[in-house]
């Protein structure tokens, strides 16, 4: 049986940083997005929370979505809406360690 969560995590790891760097100017809460990334990869995060975050982050990294990311000024608006909803739904699971890792990763990028 195929491990869907493991495959989703591999895809996320491979594509997240490329999209995050491209979107950093357009997403005003990028630190929360990166913290959500670390939360999704945390082994202690509940499966339901991981599923919500992997779905939202997967949508974020897909180049072809409802509003394609290449459309200047509008490309990340749908991504922002999806990410906002997901992060709001799982905010209780975003640990200080996820936020610290996000802040550190963004300063190094």
N, CA, C and O atoms as CSV, one atom per row, in Angstrom:
chain,resi,resn,atom,element,x,y,z
A,1,UNK,N,N,0.832,-1.178,0.000
A,1,UNK,CA,C,0.000,0.000,0.000
A,1,UNK,C,C,0.880,1.245,0.000
A,1,UNK,O,O,1.857,1.315,0.745
A,2,UNK,N,N,0.546,2.206,-0.812
A,2,UNK,CA,C,1.333,3.417,-0.973
A,2,UNK,C,C,1.126,4.358,0.210
A,2,UNK,O,O,-0.007,4.551,0.651
A,3,UNK,N,N,2.189,4.940,0.722
A,3,UNK,CA,C,2.116,5.886,1.826
A,3,UNK,C,C,1.901,7.284,1.260
A,3,UNK,O,O,2.861,7.969,0.906
A,4,UNK,N,N,0.645,7.706,1.174
A,4,UNK,CA,C,0.299,9.001,0.567
A,4,UNK,C,C,0.918,10.163,1.330
A,4,UNK,O,O,1.421,11.104,0.716
A,5,UNK,N,N,0.889,10.113,2.673
A,5,UNK,CA,C,1.451,11.200,3.457
A,5,UNK,C,C,2.941,11.334,3.191
A,5,UNK,O,O,3.444,12.449,3.050
A,6,UNK,N,N,3.654,10.221,3.121
A,6,UNK,CA,C,5.087,10.255,2.836
A,6,UNK,C,C,5.373,10.828,1.463
A,6,UNK,O,O,6.318,11.602,1.306
A,7,UNK,N,N,4.577,10.466,0.459
A,7,UNK,CA,C,4.742,11.005,-0.895
A,7,UNK,C,C,4.456,12.499,-0.908
A,7,UNK,O,O,5.183,13.267,-1.538
A,8,UNK,N,N,3.393,12.917,-0.209
A,8,UNK,CA,C,3.053,14.332,-0.131
A,8,UNK,C,C,4.189,15.123,0.509
A,8,UNK,O,O,4.535,16.210,0.048
A,9,UNK,N,N,4.763,14.573,1.570
A,9,UNK,CA,C,5.861,15.258,2.247
A,9,UNK,C,C,7.080,15.377,1.337
A,9,UNK,O,O,7.746,16.412,1.334
A,10,UNK,N,N,7.381,14.339,0.571
A,10,UNK,CA,C,8.528,14.409,-0.355
A,10,UNK,C,C,8.302,15.481,-1.415
A,10,UNK,O,O,9.204,16.264,-1.715
A,11,UNK,N,N,7.100,15.515,-1.977
A,11,UNK,CA,C,6.788,16.539,-2.978
A,11,UNK,C,C,6.891,17.931,-2.380
A,11,UNK,O,O,7.410,18.851,-3.013
A,12,UNK,N,N,6.398,18.082,-1.167
A,12,UNK,CA,C,6.452,19.374,-0.502
A,12,UNK,C,C,7.895,19.807,-0.287
A,12,UNK,O,O,8.257,20.944,-0.589
A,13,UNK,N,N,8.705,18.917,0.227
A,13,UNK,CA,C,10.117,19.240,0.477
A,13,UNK,C,C,10.833,19.649,-0.814
A,13,UNK,O,O,11.651,20.569,-0.808
A,14,UNK,N,N,10.526,18.974,-1.905
A,14,UNK,CA,C,11.198,19.250,-3.172
A,14,UNK,C,C,10.812,20.611,-3.764
A,14,UNK,O,O,11.639,21.262,-4.403
A,15,UNK,N,N,9.579,21.039,-3.559
A,15,UNK,CA,C,9.086,22.225,-4.261
A,15,UNK,C,C,8.828,23.448,-3.388
A,15,UNK,O,O,8.684,24.552,-3.912
A,16,UNK,N,N,8.768,23.280,-2.083
A,16,UNK,CA,C,8.353,24.376,-1.217
A,16,UNK,C,C,9.263,25.593,-1.310
A,16,UNK,O,O,8.781,26.703,-1.534
A,17,UNK,N,N,10.559,25.407,-1.143
A,17,UNK,CA,C,11.464,26.564,-1.046
A,17,UNK,C,C,11.527,27.367,-2.335
A,17,UNK,O,O,11.656,28.590,-2.297
A,18,UNK,N,N,11.440,26.704,-3.454
A,18,UNK,CA,C,11.425,27.428,-4.732
A,18,UNK,C,C,10.224,28.369,-4.787
A,18,UNK,O,O,10.372,29.542,-5.127
A,19,UNK,N,N,9.058,27.870,-4.461
A,19,UNK,CA,C,7.841,28.681,-4.489
A,19,UNK,C,C,7.865,29.728,-3.394
A,19,UNK,O,O,7.442,30.861,-3.622
A,20,UNK,N,N,8.345,29.381,-2.221
A,20,UNK,CA,C,8.383,30.332,-1.106
A,20,UNK,C,C,9.236,31.548,-1.447
A,20,UNK,O,O,8.852,32.679,-1.151
A,21,UNK,N,N,10.378,31.325,-2.061
A,21,UNK,CA,C,11.239,32.454,-2.436
A,21,UNK,C,C,10.563,33.334,-3.478
A,21,UNK,O,O,10.667,34.560,-3.428
A,22,UNK,N,N,9.877,32.708,-4.414
A,22,UNK,CA,C,9.176,33.448,-5.456
A,22,UNK,C,C,8.004,34.252,-4.870
A,22,UNK,O,O,7.707,35.349,-5.342
A,23,UNK,N,N,7.354,33.714,-3.860
A,23,UNK,CA,C,6.139,34.324,-3.304
A,23,UNK,C,C,6.410,35.283,-2.156
A,23,UNK,O,O,5.502,36.002,-1.738
A,24,UNK,N,N,7.615,35.316,-1.641
A,24,UNK,CA,C,7.915,36.078,-0.425
A,24,UNK,C,C,7.449,37.534,-0.492
A,24,UNK,O,O,6.996,38.084,0.513
A,25,UNK,N,N,7.554,38.151,-1.646
A,25,UNK,CA,C,7.126,39.555,-1.779
A,25,UNK,C,C,5.611,39.695,-1.762
A,25,UNK,O,O,5.094,40.755,-1.408
A,26,UNK,N,N,4.900,38.652,-2.136
A,26,UNK,CA,C,3.461,38.724,-2.319
A,26,UNK,C,C,2.649,38.230,-1.116
A,26,UNK,O,O,1.485,38.600,-0.962
A,27,UNK,N,N,3.247,37.411,-0.281
A,27,UNK,CA,C,2.542,36.825,0.853
A,27,UNK,C,C,2.992,37.556,2.123
A,27,UNK,O,O,4.126,37.387,2.573
A,28,UNK,N,N,2.095,38.368,2.698
A,28,UNK,CA,C,2.488,39.205,3.835
A,28,UNK,C,C,2.781,38.439,5.132
A,28,UNK,O,O,3.366,39.002,6.057
A,29,UNK,N,N,2.389,37.187,5.209
A,29,UNK,CA,C,2.592,36.399,6.431
A,29,UNK,C,C,3.472,35.182,6.132
A,29,UNK,O,O,3.176,34.064,6.552
A,30,UNK,N,N,4.547,35.427,5.406
A,30,UNK,CA,C,5.420,34.329,4.963
A,30,UNK,C,C,6.017,33.552,6.138
A,30,UNK,O,O,6.250,32.349,6.026
A,31,UNK,N,N,6.263,34.216,7.243
A,31,UNK,CA,C,6.804,33.515,8.411
A,31,UNK,C,C,5.817,32.446,8.893
A,31,UNK,O,O,6.228,31.348,9.269
A,32,UNK,N,N,4.536,32.761,8.883
A,32,UNK,CA,C,3.526,31.765,9.265
A,32,UNK,C,C,3.469,30.619,8.260
A,32,UNK,O,O,3.267,29.467,8.644
A,33,UNK,N,N,3.646,30.924,6.987
A,33,UNK,CA,C,3.630,29.881,5.953
A,33,UNK,C,C,4.806,28.929,6.165
A,33,UNK,O,O,4.647,27.711,6.086
A,34,UNK,N,N,5.969,29.479,6.430
A,34,UNK,CA,C,7.150,28.636,6.651
A,34,UNK,C,C,6.999,27.858,7.961
A,34,UNK,O,O,7.407,26.699,8.035
A,35,UNK,N,N,6.422,28.475,8.990
A,35,UNK,CA,C,6.156,27.755,10.244
A,35,UNK,C,C,5.180,26.605,9.984
A,35,UNK,O,O,5.325,25.526,10.559
A,36,UNK,N,N,4.196,26.829,9.129
A,36,UNK,CA,C,3.249,25.771,8.765
A,36,UNK,C,C,3.979,24.626,8.058
A,36,UNK,O,O,3.664,23.455,8.270
A,37,UNK,N,N,4.939,24.971,7.232
A,37,UNK,CA,C,5.768,23.961,6.550
A,37,UNK,C,C,6.477,23.084,7.581
A,37,UNK,O,O,6.443,21.857,7.488
A,38,UNK,N,N,7.119,23.718,8.563
A,38,UNK,CA,C,7.821,22.953,9.591
A,38,UNK,C,C,6.844,22.147,10.445
A,38,UNK,O,O,7.161,21.028,10.851
A,39,UNK,N,N,5.685,22.688,10.719
A,39,UNK,CA,C,4.664,21.970,11.469
A,39,UNK,C,C,4.205,20.727,10.701
A,39,UNK,O,O,4.039,19.659,11.291
A,40,UNK,N,N,4.003,20.864,9.401
A,40,UNK,CA,C,3.557,19.730,8.570
A,40,UNK,C,C,4.587,18.610,8.555
A,40,UNK,O,O,4.228,17.441,8.416
A,41,UNK,N,N,5.860,18.952,8.696
A,41,UNK,CA,C,6.919,17.945,8.657
A,41,UNK,C,C,7.280,17.392,10.038
A,41,UNK,O,O,8.059,16.444,10.146
A,42,UNK,N,N,6.720,17.978,11.077
A,42,UNK,CA,C,7.000,17.566,12.453
A,42,UNK,C,C,6.316,16.226,12.748
A,42,UNK,O,O,5.110,16.086,12.541
A,43,UNK,N,N,7.070,15.261,13.222
A,43,UNK,CA,C,6.527,13.932,13.514
A,43,UNK,C,C,5.482,13.965,14.637
A,43,UNK,O,O,4.656,13.057,14.730
A,44,UNK,N,N,5.506,14.981,15.478
A,44,UNK,CA,C,4.568,15.083,16.593
A,44,UNK,C,C,3.252,15.775,16.204
A,44,UNK,O,O,2.310,15.799,16.996
A,45,UNK,N,N,3.185,16.327,15.013
A,45,UNK,CA,C,1.963,16.985,14.563
A,45,UNK,C,C,0.898,15.930,14.277
A,45,UNK,O,O,1.175,14.941,13.599
A,46,UNK,N,N,-0.320,16.130,14.789
A,46,UNK,CA,C,-1.400,15.162,14.523
A,46,UNK,C,C,-1.656,14.992,13.026
A,46,UNK,O,O,-1.492,15.930,12.245
A,47,UNK,N,N,-2.055,13.798,12.645
A,47,UNK,CA,C,-2.264,13.460,11.237
A,47,UNK,C,C,-3.274,14.389,10.563
A,47,UNK,O,O,-3.049,14.809,9.428
A,48,UNK,N,N,-4.363,14.715,11.223
A,48,UNK,CA,C,-5.381,15.605,10.648
A,48,UNK,C,C,-4.782,16.987,10.336
A,48,UNK,O,O,-5.037,17.564,9.279
A,49,UNK,N,N,-3.994,17.493,11.266
A,49,UNK,CA,C,-3.341,18.793,11.080
A,49,UNK,C,C,-2.358,18.728,9.923
A,49,UNK,O,O,-2.305,19.637,9.094
A,50,UNK,N,N,-1.573,17.643,9.866
A,50,UNK,CA,C,-0.643,17.453,8.753
A,50,UNK,C,C,-1.392,17.459,7.424
A,50,UNK,O,O,-0.955,18.084,6.457
A,51,UNK,N,N,-2.517,16.761,7.385
A,51,UNK,CA,C,-3.309,16.685,6.159
A,51,UNK,C,C,-3.774,18.056,5.697
A,51,UNK,O,O,-3.682,18.385,4.515
A,52,UNK,N,N,-4.273,18.852,6.633
A,52,UNK,CA,C,-4.727,20.214,6.297
A,52,UNK,C,C,-3.560,21.035,5.763
A,52,UNK,O,O,-3.681,21.701,4.735
A,53,UNK,N,N,-2.440,20.985,6.458
A,53,UNK,CA,C,-1.277,21.788,6.045
A,53,UNK,C,C,-0.683,21.289,4.732
A,53,UNK,O,O,-0.329,22.096,3.872
A,54,UNK,N,N,-0.570,19.984,4.566
A,54,UNK,CA,C,-0.014,19.459,3.315
A,54,UNK,C,C,-0.902,19.831,2.130
A,54,UNK,O,O,-0.399,20.140,1.050
A,55,UNK,N,N,-2.214,19.802,2.326
A,55,UNK,CA,C,-3.125,20.193,1.246
A,55,UNK,C,C,-2.944,21.670,0.892
A,55,UNK,O,O,-2.851,22.021,-0.284
A,56,UNK,N,N,-2.893,22.528,1.902
A,56,UNK,CA,C,-2.741,23.967,1.648
A,56,UNK,C,C,-1.376,24.293,1.054
A,56,UNK,O,O,-1.276,25.078,0.110
A,57,UNK,N,N,-0.330,23.692,1.604
A,57,UNK,CA,C,1.012,23.950,1.081
A,57,UNK,C,C,1.182,23.340,-0.300
A,57,UNK,O,O,1.895,23.889,-1.140
A,58,UNK,N,N,0.533,22.209,-0.541
A,58,UNK,CA,C,0.554,21.612,-1.884
A,58,UNK,C,C,-0.097,22.535,-2.897
A,58,UNK,O,O,0.414,22.707,-4.003
A,59,UNK,N,N,-1.218,23.125,-2.527
A,59,UNK,CA,C,-1.895,24.084,-3.403
A,59,UNK,C,C,-0.972,25.277,-3.671
A,59,UNK,O,O,-0.895,25.777,-4.793
A,60,UNK,N,N,-0.281,25.717,-2.631
A,60,UNK,CA,C,0.640,26.844,-2.731
A,60,UNK,C,C,1.762,26.576,-3.736
A,60,UNK,O,O,2.144,27.473,-4.487
A,61,UNK,N,N,2.291,25.350,-3.758
A,61,UNK,CA,C,3.427,25.074,-4.640
A,61,UNK,C,C,3.016,24.664,-6.047
A,61,UNK,O,O,3.853,24.628,-6.950
A,62,UNK,N,N,1.731,24.353,-6.246
A,62,UNK,CA,C,1.282,23.996,-7.600
A,62,UNK,C,C,1.338,25.226,-8.505
A,62,UNK,O,O,0.769,26.262,-8.162
A,63,UNK,N,N,2.001,25.135,-9.636
A,63,UNK,CA,C,2.092,26.292,-10.532
A,63,UNK,C,C,0.757,26.611,-11.217
A,63,UNK,O,O,0.484,27.771,-11.525
A,64,UNK,N,N,-0.058,25.613,-11.450
A,64,UNK,CA,C,-1.344,25.834,-12.119
A,64,UNK,C,C,-2.459,25.606,-11.104
A,64,UNK,O,O,-2.783,24.467,-10.768
A,65,UNK,N,N,-3.032,26.686,-10.628
A,65,UNK,CA,C,-4.152,26.574,-9.708
A,65,UNK,C,C,-5.256,27.514,-10.176
A,65,UNK,O,O,-5.249,27.932,-11.334
A,66,UNK,N,N,-6.192,27.852,-9.318
A,66,UNK,CA,C,-7.342,28.656,-9.728
A,66,UNK,C,C,-6.918,29.944,-10.426
A,66,UNK,O,O,-7.423,30.274,-11.499
A,67,UNK,N,N,-5.993,30.663,-9.812
A,67,UNK,CA,C,-5.415,31.856,-10.441
A,67,UNK,C,C,-3.924,31.565,-10.579
A,67,UNK,O,O,-3.209,31.556,-9.577
A,68,UNK,N,N,-3.437,31.326,-11.803
A,68,UNK,CA,C,-2.015,30.984,-11.986
A,68,UNK,C,C,-1.085,32.026,-11.362
A,68,UNK,O,O,-1.315,33.230,-11.472
A,69,UNK,N,N,-0.036,31.540,-10.709
A,69,UNK,CA,C,0.889,32.400,-9.983
A,69,UNK,C,C,1.611,33.402,-10.871
A,69,UNK,O,O,2.127,34.399,-10.367
A,70,UNK,N,N,1.663,33.169,-12.162
A,70,UNK,CA,C,2.393,34.060,-13.057
A,70,UNK,C,C,1.607,35.332,-13.384
A,70,UNK,O,O,2.167,36.252,-13.980
A,71,UNK,N,N,0.339,35.408,-13.016
A,71,UNK,CA,C,-0.453,36.610,-13.284
A,71,UNK,C,C,-0.054,37.676,-12.276
A,71,UNK,O,O,-0.303,37.538,-11.079
A,72,UNK,N,N,0.562,38.730,-12.767
A,72,UNK,CA,C,1.087,39.789,-11.915
A,72,UNK,C,C,-0.025,40.430,-11.090
A,72,UNK,O,O,-1.067,40.810,-11.624
A,73,UNK,N,N,0.207,40.546,-9.793
A,73,UNK,CA,C,-0.741,41.206,-8.915
A,73,UNK,C,C,-1.858,40.318,-8.390
A,73,UNK,O,O,-2.403,40.593,-7.321
A,74,UNK,N,N,-2.209,39.277,-9.100
A,74,UNK,CA,C,-3.303,38.407,-8.672
A,74,UNK,C,C,-2.860,36.981,-8.402
A,74,UNK,O,O,-3.569,36.231,-7.732
A,75,UNK,N,N,-1.719,36.603,-8.902
A,75,UNK,CA,C,-1.299,35.208,-8.904
A,75,UNK,C,C,-1.292,34.504,-7.569
A,75,UNK,O,O,-1.556,33.303,-7.510
A,76,UNK,N,N,-0.999,35.210,-6.500
A,76,UNK,CA,C,-0.922,34.552,-5.202
A,76,UNK,C,C,-2.137,34.825,-4.330
A,76,UNK,O,O,-2.153,34.403,-3.174
A,77,UNK,N,N,-3.157,35.516,-4.837
A,77,UNK,CA,C,-4.316,35.836,-4.002
A,77,UNK,C,C,-5.081,34.593,-3.579
A,77,UNK,O,O,-5.510,34.500,-2.429
A,78,UNK,N,N,-5.261,33.649,-4.471
A,78,UNK,CA,C,-5.958,32.417,-4.089
A,78,UNK,C,C,-5.107,31.582,-3.134
A,78,UNK,O,O,-5.634,30.947,-2.221
A,79,UNK,N,N,-3.799,31.584,-3.348
A,79,UNK,CA,C,-2.893,30.868,-2.451
A,79,UNK,C,C,-2.968,31.469,-1.040
A,79,UNK,O,O,-2.998,30.739,-0.049
A,80,UNK,N,N,-2.998,32.791,-0.961
A,80,UNK,CA,C,-3.081,33.476,0.329
A,80,UNK,C,C,-4.366,33.084,1.050
A,80,UNK,O,O,-4.348,32.837,2.256
A,81,UNK,N,N,-5.476,33.026,0.328
A,81,UNK,CA,C,-6.751,32.649,0.944
A,81,UNK,C,C,-6.709,31.230,1.489
A,81,UNK,O,O,-7.157,30.981,2.609
A,82,UNK,N,N,-6.179,30.304,0.714
A,82,UNK,CA,C,-6.098,28.904,1.143
A,82,UNK,C,C,-5.160,28.770,2.347
A,82,UNK,O,O,-5.484,28.089,3.319
A,83,UNK,N,N,-4.002,29.421,2.275
A,83,UNK,CA,C,-3.043,29.345,3.376
A,83,UNK,C,C,-3.597,29.980,4.646
A,83,UNK,O,O,-3.409,29.445,5.739
A,84,UNK,N,N,-4.274,31.108,4.516
A,84,UNK,CA,C,-4.864,31.774,5.682
A,84,UNK,C,C,-5.866,30.856,6.372
A,84,UNK,O,O,-5.845,30.711,7.595
A,85,UNK,N,N,-6.737,30.240,5.589
A,85,UNK,CA,C,-7.743,29.338,6.162
A,85,UNK,C,C,-7.084,28.152,6.862
A,85,UNK,O,O,-7.485,27.786,7.967
A,86,UNK,N,N,-6.087,27.557,6.236
A,86,UNK,CA,C,-5.424,26.385,6.823
A,86,UNK,C,C,-4.672,26.754,8.096
A,86,UNK,O,O,-4.774,26.054,9.104
A,87,UNK,N,N,-3.925,27.838,8.054
A,87,UNK,CA,C,-3.136,28.241,9.222
A,87,UNK,C,C,-4.066,28.619,10.377
A,87,UNK,O,O,-3.777,28.306,11.532
A,88,UNK,N,N,-5.165,29.282,10.075
A,88,UNK,CA,C,-6.139,29.630,11.113
A,88,UNK,C,C,-6.721,28.368,11.742
A,88,UNK,O,O,-6.909,28.306,12.957
A,89,UNK,N,N,-7.004,27.369,10.923
A,89,UNK,CA,C,-7.606,26.124,11.416
A,89,UNK,C,C,-6.673,25.329,12.326
A,89,UNK,O,O,-7.135,24.612,13.213
A,90,UNK,N,N,-5.380,25.450,12.114
A,90,UNK,CA,C,-4.435,24.621,12.877
A,90,UNK,C,C,-3.483,25.441,13.742
A,90,UNK,O,O,-2.485,24.914,14.234
A,91,UNK,N,N,-3.777,26.700,13.929
A,91,UNK,CA,C,-2.872,27.599,14.654
A,91,UNK,C,C,-2.412,27.019,15.999
A,91,UNK,O,O,-1.265,27.230,16.395
A,92,UNK,N,N,-3.268,26.308,16.690
A,92,UNK,CA,C,-2.913,25.745,17.994
A,92,UNK,C,C,-1.762,24.742,17.903
A,92,UNK,O,O,-1.094,24.478,18.902
A,93,UNK,N,N,-1.526,24.191,16.731
A,93,UNK,CA,C,-0.463,23.201,16.560
A,93,UNK,C,C,0.848,23.813,16.076
A,93,UNK,O,O,1.855,23.112,15.969
A,94,UNK,N,N,0.846,25.107,15.782
A,94,UNK,CA,C,2.092,25.773,15.395
A,94,UNK,C,C,2.855,26.095,16.676
A,94,UNK,O,O,2.468,26.984,17.435
A,95,UNK,N,N,3.929,25.372,16.906
A,95,UNK,CA,C,4.712,25.495,18.134
A,95,UNK,C,C,5.737,26.621,18.001
A,95,UNK,O,O,6.101,27.009,16.891
A,96,UNK,N,N,6.196,27.138,19.132
A,96,UNK,CA,C,7.265,28.142,19.088
A,96,UNK,C,C,8.481,27.662,18.293
A,96,UNK,O,O,9.130,28.459,17.616
A,97,UNK,N,N,8.790,26.373,18.369
A,97,UNK,CA,C,9.938,25.832,17.625
A,97,UNK,C,C,9.733,25.967,16.116
A,97,UNK,O,O,10.690,26.222,15.386
A,98,UNK,N,N,8.501,25.801,15.643
A,98,UNK,CA,C,8.205,25.965,14.213
A,98,UNK,C,C,8.421,27.418,13.805
A,98,UNK,O,O,8.969,27.697,12.739
A,99,UNK,N,N,7.988,28.337,14.660
A,99,UNK,CA,C,8.126,29.764,14.347
A,99,UNK,C,C,9.587,30.203,14.384
A,99,UNK,O,O,10.021,31.002,13.554
A,100,UNK,N,N,10.329,29.687,15.332
A,100,UNK,CA,C,11.761,30.008,15.409
A,100,UNK,C,C,12.487,29.483,14.170
A,100,UNK,O,O,13.302,30.190,13.577
A,101,UNK,N,N,12.190,28.246,13.783
A,101,UNK,CA,C,12.810,27.662,12.591
A,101,UNK,C,C,12.442,28.470,11.351
A,101,UNK,O,O,13.274,28.668,10.465
A,102,UNK,N,N,11.203,28.934,11.290
A,102,UNK,CA,C,10.760,29.729,10.135
A,102,UNK,C,C,11.517,31.058,10.082
A,102,UNK,O,O,12.002,31.458,9.023
A,103,UNK,N,N,11.615,31.730,11.209
A,103,UNK,CA,C,12.312,33.017,11.267
A,103,UNK,C,C,13.777,32.840,10.844
A,103,UNK,O,O,14.321,33.646,10.089
A,104,UNK,N,N,14.394,31.778,11.341
A,104,UNK,CA,C,15.792,31.501,11.001
A,104,UNK,C,C,15.936,31.181,9.515
A,104,UNK,O,O,16.858,31.676,8.867
A,105,UNK,N,N,15.053,30.374,8.973
A,105,UNK,CA,C,15.133,30.003,7.552
A,105,UNK,C,C,14.947,31.230,6.668
A,105,UNK,O,O,15.615,31.360,5.643
A,106,UNK,N,N,14.053,32.125,7.052
A,106,UNK,CA,C,13.803,33.314,6.226
A,106,UNK,C,C,14.958,34.302,6.289
A,106,UNK,O,O,15.215,35.003,5.311
A,107,UNK,N,N,15.654,34.373,7.408
A,107,UNK,CA,C,16.810,35.276,7.471
A,107,UNK,C,C,17.992,34.715,6.695
A,107,UNK,O,O,18.828,35.472,6.202
A,108,UNK,N,N,18.069,33.377,6.583
A,108,UNK,CA,C,19.157,32.752,5.839
A,108,UNK,C,C,18.908,32.745,4.340
A,108,UNK,O,O,19.847,32.624,3.554
A,109,UNK,N,N,17.642,32.876,3.938
A,109,UNK,CA,C,17.301,32.798,2.513
A,109,UNK,C,C,17.715,34.011,1.748
A,109,UNK,O,O,17.493,34.085,0.539
